[in-house]
Amino acid sequence: MNRNQFLTLLVLVALLGGGGLMLYKRNQQDWRTPAAGVGQKWLANLPVNDVAEISIKQTAGELTLRKKDDAWAVKDRQDYAANFNNIREFLAKLAEQKVAQLEPVGPSQFGRMELLAPGKGEGSGTAVELRDKSGKALRSLMLGKKYSKKSEGASPSPFGGGDFPIGRFVMDQASAGSVALVNETFSNIEAKPADWLDKEFFHVEKVKEIALTATVATNSWKLTRDSEAATEWKLADAKADEKLDSGKASGVSSPLASPSFDDVFAADAKPEQTGLDQPTVVVATTFDGFEYTLKIGGKTNAENYGLTVAVNATLAKERTPGKDEKPEDKAKLDKEFADKRKALEEKLAQEKRFEKWTYQVSKFTFDALLKNRADLLAEKKEEPKPDDAKPADAKKEQ
């Protein structure tokens, strides 16, 4: 081999080696450096307004949210009204998410990022499908492992060592398996129907009378008030030896003012499952003419009751003029009466919708109301014995 051939060979080796090094570095850069699409919206052109159904599926369960009569409902809870704010917030976050990082990984790595289909083991994620009103899939998504960051300078904690989630690995099935990291954890996206229910409930205002009919007749009672301004209750049909303890009775109406519920029973739930085979019945009437009939079951477990509610109202059709009412005041007072009646009619229509379902309520919700008759009475003072009533000197003479 002459000198020229040797030099040519060295140049070729150098070029080949340099090309290989450049290719290696470029591959490394493709893995570590944000690829095309970073900073752009993850779900470009997501037709949010066309979404009419949302399916959320996890290994532990699944649920379907859907529009029914132009309102969102939880299909898995007999189409009970869904919390629209939660749905709107979820769809808005999906539409606004931008890609923070792209991960060119293959299916073999999906388990590590918890992007496997629900039921496929420890690496399973949360499957979300958005559909239009015809049931056609608009997007099929996977929400995977949350991305956490260690808090700088955080002292050791017995609850987890200072890590906190700042994002989540996600995948759009339409993107050929491309995994993205977004700056949203979607922590509240769970396949738990109870979490998506609209928890707005009935409100009993201006209570005039409360009657409780217990499964044991001697535990029943009725309390009344003379006016809206009255602060003390009266025990109806009180016996000669019964005196109402105003302190014990003061809070009986409080649970009715703003009650809450945890979940809705299935349509085929049997009375013995809800505790409504032998219910306690509470009837509350108001100074506005409303009547609420609550059937409260025995505890379905250690912490919950079954509950149904029926609402009716007898509203005054005409206003009774005041004794000394002036003609110039009539128009104003008539308008106030008409406005109040309209508001009460709307309230009645709003609260009648709660009659269709059986609710699961926490034990503490009605504890202040579910009292036995004896629990409302003042303690009886023991009468002194005849001997105890005599003066000490009289006892000595005996």
KARA-V753904 format. One record per backbone hydrogen bond with DSSP energy under -1.0 kcal/mol. CO is the residue of the C=O (numbers start at 1). NH is the residue of the N-H. If there is no record, write none. Layout:
[[CO/NH] [CO/NH]]
This chain:
[[2/6] [3/7] [4/8] [5/9] [6/10] [7/11] [8/12] [9/13] [10/14] [11/15] [12/16] [13/17] [14/18] [15/19] [16/20] [17/21] [18/22] [19/23] [20/24] [21/25] [22/26] [23/27] [24/28] [25/29] [26/30] [27/31] [28/32] [29/33] [35/38] [37/40] [40/99] [43/46] [46/48] [47/50] [48/51] [52/67] [53/131] [54/65] [55/129] [56/63] [57/127] [58/61] [61/58] [63/56] [64/75] [65/54] [66/73] [68/71] [71/68] [72/82] [73/66] [74/77] [74/79] [77/80] [80/74] [81/198] [82/84] [83/87] [84/88] [85/89] [86/90] [87/91] [88/92] [89/93] [90/94] [91/95] [92/96] [93/97] [97/42] [99/39] [101/181] [103/105] [103/179] [106/109] [107/110] [109/113] [110/115] [111/114] [113/145] [116/125] [117/120] [121/124] [123/116] [126/143] [127/57] [128/141] [129/55] [130/138] [130/139] [131/52] [131/53] [132/135] [136/132] [139/130] [140/173] [141/128] [142/171] [143/126] [145/169] [147/166] [147/167] [149/164] [151/154] [157/160] [162/151] [164/149] [167/147] [168/182] [169/144] [170/180] [171/142] [172/175] [175/178] [179/103] [180/170] [181/100] [181/101] [182/168] [182/184] [186/189] [188/190] [190/192] [192/195] [193/196] [196/83] [206/287] [208/225] [209/285] [210/223] [211/283] [212/221] [213/281] [216/219] [217/220] [221/212] [222/236] [223/210] [224/234] [234/224] [239/242] [243/378] [245/249] [246/250] [249/252] [253/256] [254/257] [256/204] [263/360] [266/269] [270/273] [270/274] [271/275] [271/276] [275/298] [280/296] [281/213] [282/294] [283/211] [284/292] [285/208] [285/209] [286/289] [289/314] [290/286] [291/312] [292/284] [293/310] [294/282] [295/308] [296/280] [303/363] [304/300] [305/361] [306/297] [307/359] [308/295] [310/293] [312/291] [322/325] [326/329] [329/333] [330/334] [331/335] [332/336] [333/337] [334/338] [335/339] [336/340] [337/341] [338/342] [339/343] [340/344] [341/345] [342/346] [343/347] [344/348] [345/349] [346/350] [347/351] [348/352] [351/354] [352/355] [358/265] [359/307] [360/262] [360/263] [361/305] [362/365] [366/369] [366/370] [369/371] [373/376] [376/245] [385/389] [391/395] [392/396] [393/397] [394/398]]
